[in-house]
Amino acid sequence: MRSFAYGSAGARDQVKMEFSSNDRPAIVSKIDDMKYARVLIAAFLVLVVDLLPAQNSPAPTKTAVFAGGCFWCIQPAFDKAAGVIKTTVGYCGGTEANPTYELVGSEKTNYRESIQIVYDPGKISYEQLLDVYWKQIDPTQSDGQFTDTGPSYRAAVFYSNDEEKKIAEMSKEKLARSGKFKKPIVTEILPAMKFWPAEDYHQKYYLQNPEHFEAFEHGSGRVSFQERNWGEKP
């Protein structure tokens, strides 16, 4: 076709027409192939991303709240439990905003000293947390815990949904049937209310003031109760 390049205008037009009609399908085919290749590459990248472990995605967590008398004394066991991510001691069960230790200790509110536990349900279950909880308290005492008596020291499991309520009730019944205690299990199972963190000097008190903590824990009768009923301090 190039032999007509210097011929007449009609010949040149004929060349253009023939070139255009002959080469267009090839060009279109190449464009389609490129688009198809891009689609395949994009699909492959999406598949690779989906298959890669979500290293930067935080594991889903859940939260549990228990009241067990002196909150200093129930924190160590949960801190040691595998699967527990974070614990915070504080107040739950009342309605006053921003409760303080002094206000709660006045016994003029419905707050109870409590612990909030953030945990990985893939490593520890709610039922297993309850197993830890029962070993930290006297579930047969209704007026407080050990030498700490009064409304703010009463034990309770605060459930946040129907599933937690059911698990807590079953766990309580299981403990009652175990024959571990001769007296009835009286620990309350209550709907969760807003949890308020306690003052900083209460957080991980067993680490901040280990000597005072140990003296208090033993003096309260908690340790001897645990050893008597569970064989050792849990």
VENVEN-V601600 format. One line per field, one symbol per residue. ss: DSSP state (H for helix, E for strand, - for the rest). A space follows every 10 residues. Layout:
# VENVEN-V601600
ss->???
This chain:
# VENVEN-V601600
ss->-HHH----HH HHHHHHHHHH HHHHHHHHHH HHHHHHHHHH HHHHHHHHHH H--------- -EEEEEE--- HHHHHHHHHH ---EEEEEEE EE-------- HHHHH----- -EEEEEEEE- -----HHHHH HHHH------ ---EE--EE- HHH--EEEE- -HHHHHHHHH HHHHHHH--- -------EEE E----EE--H HH--HHHH-H HHHHHHHHH- -HHHHHHHHH ----
